[in-house]
C-alpha cells in the first residue's frame, strides 16, 4: 500500500505551492446559489485583499525585507494585515509536498536555475454586475515584484486583463495560457501564476468533493463559457507540470482554499503549526491523468525513433 507521500508524488510530479486568500467556505458574498448565479456584490471587500497584503509584507515601499521570511512568517503577517483591515478571511498555504512552513519563503529558489515563467490574470469584469476595481492594479504590482525581486523577464510573462490592451481573460484564453506554461516548463524551471478576480462554487459533478462543491475561477465570459472548475485546473495546470519544476500560485479570490486540489494544507488561523494531510484526498483521478500524460510523452518520443529505424533499415 503506497504511503500518502508516495501517492502525492505519483499524482503531482512538480513541487507546487499555492497561497489562497481564504478558506473554501469564505467569501465576500454568497456565490454558491448555482441556480441563480451572478457575480457577488463587492461590498468594498472583494478582490485584491490577498495580493495587497502579501505585497505589503514582501515588497513594502517596493523593497524586499531586510531579513528572510519563512512561509509561516508571510502567512502570519498577511493575516495580521487582513485583520487590521477588518477582513475575516484566513489565508492558506497548500502544496503537493509536506512543506516545512518554517523554511524560507521564495518563489524562485537558487536550486532552480532554469527559465522563470509567469501567467498573471486580473479581471475587473468591466461593465458587469459585481465589477471590481483593483484586479488590474494587482497584476501590475505583482509584475513589478516578480521582475524586480525575483528576476523574471518580460518576455516570459503572460498577462491577461480585461483592460482593452492585454489578452482578454476568457475561459479559453485562461486555460490556453495555463496549458502553454505547463508545456514549456521543464525540470529546473520556475513557474509563477497569479489570479485576481472572482471565485465561486458549483455543485460537484463527479463525486470527488467532501463538501459537495467544486471551487471555481470565474472568467470574463463565464455567462457563456461557464466557470473553470478545480478539476479543470488539476488536469490542465497542476498535474502536467514536469518533475523538477518549482511552482507558486497566488489565488486572490473567494472560495480559493482548495481551488488547485493539493494534498497538503496549512491554515494561518493561529492554531495550526505544520502542514496537514488532506484526509481522504482523491489521488486516483490525478494519478490517472499523470499516467496518461507520461504514456503520451513516451509514445511521442518513440515515434521519431521508430521512423529513424525504419528509414535505416529500408532497402532501395
Residue pairs with C-beta under 8 A, 6 or more apart in sequence:
2 10
4 263
4 277
4 281
5 97
5 98
7 263
7 281
7 283
7 287
8 96
8 97
8 263
8 264
8 281
8 283
9 97
10 283
10 287
10 290
11 96
11 239
11 263
11 283
11 286
11 287
11 290
12 96
12 238
12 239
12 241
12 262
12 263
12 286
12 290
13 239
13 241
13 242
13 243
13 245
13 290
14 96
14 191
14 238
14 241
14 242
14 243
14 244
14 245
14 246
14 247
15 95
15 96
15 97
15 245
15 246
15 247
16 95
16 96
16 238
16 241
16 247
16 248
16 249
16 260
16 262
17 93
17 94
17 95
17 96
17 99
17 247
17 248
17 249
18 93
18 94
18 95
18 248
18 249
18 250
18 251
18 259
18 260
18 262
19 50
19 54
19 75
19 91
19 92
19 93
19 248
19 249
19 250
19 251
20 50
20 91
20 92
20 93
20 94
20 251
20 256
20 257
20 258
20 259
21 49
21 50
21 89
21 91
21 251
21 252
21 253
21 254
21 256
22 50
22 89
22 90
22 91
22 92
22 254
22 255
22 256
22 257
23 89
23 90
23 92
23 257
23 267
24 201
24 211
24 213
24 215
24 255
24 256
24 257
24 258
25 211
25 255
25 257
26 88
26 89
26 90
26 254
26 255
26 257
27 40
27 199
27 254
27 255
28 40
28 42
28 43
28 45
28 46
28 254
29 40
29 41
29 42
29 43
29 46
29 254
30 40
31 37
31 38
31 39
31 40
31 198
31 199
31 200
31 201
31 254
31 255
32 200
32 201
32 213
32 255
34 201
34 202
34 203
37 200
38 129
38 130
39 125
39 128
39 129
39 130
39 131
39 198
39 218
40 46
40 130
40 198
40 254
41 130
42 130
42 131
42 132
42 133
45 87
46 130
46 132
46 198
46 254
47 124
47 132
47 133
47 134
47 135
47 138
47 196
47 197
47 198
47 252
47 253
48 132
48 134
48 135
48 137
48 138
48 196
48 252
49 82
49 85
49 87
49 89
49 252
50 78
50 89
50 91
50 250
50 251
50 252
51 138
51 141
51 142
51 194
51 196
51 250
51 252
52 134
52 138
52 141
53 78
53 81
53 82
53 85
54 74
54 78
54 250
55 141
55 142
55 145
56 81
57 65
57 69
57 74
57 77
57 78
57 81
58 64
58 65
58 69
58 74
58 105
58 145
58 149
59 141
59 144
59 145
59 149
62 144
62 148
64 149
68 104
68 105
69 77
69 104
69 105
70 101
70 102
70 103
70 104
70 105
71 93
71 99
71 101
71 102
71 103
71 105
71 266
72 101
72 102
72 266
72 268
73 105
74 105
75 91
75 92
75 93
75 101
75 266
75 268
76 268
78 91
78 268
79 90
79 91
79 268
79 269
79 270
82 88
82 89
82 91
90 267
90 268
90 269
91 268
92 257
92 265
92 266
92 267
92 268
93 99
93 101
93 265
93 266
93 268
93 275
94 257
94 258
94 260
94 262
94 264
94 265
94 266
95 262
95 263
95 264
95 275
96 238
96 262
96 263
96 264
97 264
98 264
98 275
98 277
99 264
99 266
99 275
100 274
100 275
101 266
101 273
101 274
101 275
107 146
107 150
107 190
107 192
107 248
108 116
108 150
108 151
108 152
108 190
108 192
108 246
109 190
109 246
111 246
112 188
112 189
112 190
112 244
112 245
112 246
113 188
114 186
114 187
114 188
114 189
114 190
115 156
115 184
115 185
115 189
115 190
116 146
116 150
116 151
116 152
116 153
116 156
116 189
116 190
116 192
117 152
117 156
117 157
117 158
117 181
117 184
117 185
117 189
117 190
117 191
117 192
118 143
118 146
118 152
118 156
118 157
118 158
118 181
118 191
118 192
118 193
118 194
119 157
119 158
119 160
119 177
119 178
119 181
119 192
119 193
119 194
120 139
120 142
120 143
120 157
120 158
120 159
120 160
120 193
120 194
121 139
121 159
121 160
121 161
121 169
121 174
121 177
121 193
121 194
121 195
121 196
121 197
122 135
122 136
122 137
122 138
122 139
122 140
122 159
122 160
122 161
122 169
122 196
122 197
123 132
123 135
123 161
123 162
123 169
123 196
123 197
123 198
123 218
123 219
123 220
124 131
124 132
124 133
124 134
124 135
124 136
124 161
124 162
124 163
124 197
125 131
125 132
125 162
125 197
125 198
125 220
126 162
126 163
130 198
132 197
132 198
134 196
135 161
135 196
135 197
135 252
136 161
136 163
138 194
138 196
138 252
139 159
139 161
139 194
139 196
142 194
142 250
143 157
143 159
146 152
146 157
146 192
147 153
147 154
147 157
150 192
152 192
158 167
158 177
158 180
158 181
159 166
159 167
160 166
160 167
160 168
160 169
160 173
160 174
160 177
161 167
161 169
162 168
162 169
162 220
167 173
167 177
168 220
169 197
169 219
169 220
170 219
170 220
170 221
170 225
171 219
171 221
171 222
171 225
171 226
171 227
171 228
172 225
173 219
174 217
174 219
174 228
175 228
175 232
175 236
178 193
178 233
178 236
178 237
179 236
179 237
179 240
181 191
181 193
182 191
182 236
182 237
182 240
182 241
182 242
183 240
185 191
185 241
185 242
185 245
185 247
186 242
186 244
186 245
187 242
187 243
187 244
187 245
188 244
188 245
189 242
189 244
189 245
189 246
190 245
190 246
190 247
191 241
191 245
191 246
191 247
191 248
192 247
192 248
192 249
192 250
193 237
193 247
193 248
193 249
193 250
194 249
194 250
194 252
195 217
195 249
195 250
195 251
195 252
195 253
196 252
196 253
197 217
197 218
197 252
197 253
198 217
198 218
198 253
198 254
199 215
199 216
199 217
199 218
199 251
199 253
199 254
199 255
199 256
199 259
200 215
200 216
200 218
200 227
200 254
200 255
201 213
201 214
201 215
201 216
201 255
202 213
202 214
202 216
202 227
202 229
203 212
203 213
203 214
204 212
204 213
204 214
205 214
205 229
206 231
206 285
208 231
208 282
208 285
210 280
214 229
214 230
214 231
215 229
215 230
215 255
215 256
215 257
215 258
215 259
216 227
216 228
216 229
216 230
216 255
216 259
217 227
217 228
217 233
217 251
217 253
217 259
218 227
218 228
218 253
219 225
219 227
219 228
230 258
230 259
230 260
230 261
231 261
231 285
233 259
233 260
233 261
234 260
234 261
234 285
234 286
234 289
235 289
237 260
238 260
238 261
238 262
238 286
239 286
239 289
239 290
239 293
240 289
240 293
241 247
249 260
251 259
251 260
253 259
257 265
258 265
258 278
261 286
262 278
263 277
263 278
263 281
263 283
264 275
264 276
264 277
264 278
265 275
265 276
265 278
266 272
266 274
266 275
266 276
